[in-house]
Structures are given as structure tokens and as C-alpha cells.
Amino acid sequence: MEPKFIVNLKPGGPAKMMQLSISVYTRQQPVADFIKANDPMFRNDLLNLFESQSSADLMTLEGKQALQQAVQDLISKKLEEMEQPGKIKGVYFTEFVLQ
């Protein structure tokens, strides 16, 4: 998903900002086309998810993996709600920076 995401994190943690890039993996071209065509909706929901994160949690491997799973769940749920057949196989962080 382009461009990369840059969000402010919840106050009080060791980092105030997160920058990340996401790749969504699917073997079904209609799913990839649907995600691309509905990019603003997906980006809005993902931004809300990212801004609710605690930077202390994201500094651990478990926290990053939990966020990765939350992103996959969010996208899968949206596909189901919009009655889009097909599934995503995975979500990958291709860039992940906390400041």
C-alpha cells in the first residue's frame, strides 16, 4: 500500500511517531484490485488502528506481530463486509520505524 503510513502514537510511550509500509499478499488478482480501488477506506481504518497503538508494545517482537495480525484481521473483515470473494494470505511490514 502506497504511500507509507506516518502516524502519531498514544502519548506517554518512549516513541511519539510511527512510520511503516505494508504489503498485502494475496494470490487472487480480484482481491488485490479491490483493495487498490478502495484504498481510501482501507487507509482510514488502518490509520485509526495504528494511532491507537502503544509505542512500548510496538518495541517488542510480540507487539509487532500482534499489530501485523490486527492489520490482517481488519483487511479480511472489510473484504467480508463488502462481500468481496477471496482472501488475503498475509500482511508484511516492509518498513517499520518508531521515533
N, C-alpha and C positions, 0 to 999 in steps of 0.2 A: 504494500500500500504506500503510495507516494502522495505527498511529501511525508517526511518523517514527522513524528509526533513530538511536540515540545510542550510540557505541562508543568504547572506549579503543583507541588505536593502539599499534603496537610502540614500545617505549621507544627513546630516542636521537635522535628526529627533532625538528624545530622545533615540531611540534604534538603534543599528547598526546591530543586527543579529536576525533572527527568526528561531526557531526550532518547527516543527509541524509534527504530524502524522495524516493521513487521512484514513478514512474508507469510501468506496463507497458502497451504499446499492442498490441492485437490487434483484428482485425475479426470474430473468431469468439466469440460470446457463451458457448458451452460452455467455451472456454479460460479466459475471464475468470471464469466461475463456478467452475471447477475450482481456479484459483489462490486465489480467495477462500475456498473451502471447505477448502483445505489450507494456509491462511495460517501456522499454527504451524510446519509443516515447512519452508516456503519461508523464513520469517523466521529460523529456526535456522541454516539453511545460509548465508543471506546475512550474518547476524551473524558467523559464522565466517570468511567471506570478508573482510568489512570489517575485522575485528580483525587480520587478517594483513597489512594494508597498511602501507606506509611513508609517513609524512606528507610526507617530502621528495619522493617520487614524485607524490603527490596534489596538490602545489602547482603542477604543470605541466599544461598542456592535454593533453599526451600521456598523462600518468598518469591523469587523469580519464577520458579516452577509453578507455584500457586497462581501467580499472575498469568503465566502462559496458559494454564488450564482455564482460568476465568475468561480470557480472551477467546479461546476456542469454544467454550460453552456459550458465550454471548453471541458469537457469529452463528453457531449452529442453531441457537434458539431463534434468532432473527430469520434464518433461512426457513425454519419450520413455520414460524408465524406468517411469513409471506408466501407460504405454500410453494416454495421453490424445491423441486425434487433434487436429490443428490445430497452429498455430504462433503465436508472438508476432512482431510486426513490429519492435518496438523497445523500448528501455528509456530512460527520461529521468529525469535528476536535476532535480527541481523545487525543491530546496533543498539547498545544499551548503556547510557551514561547518566550517572547521578552527580549533581553538583550541589 
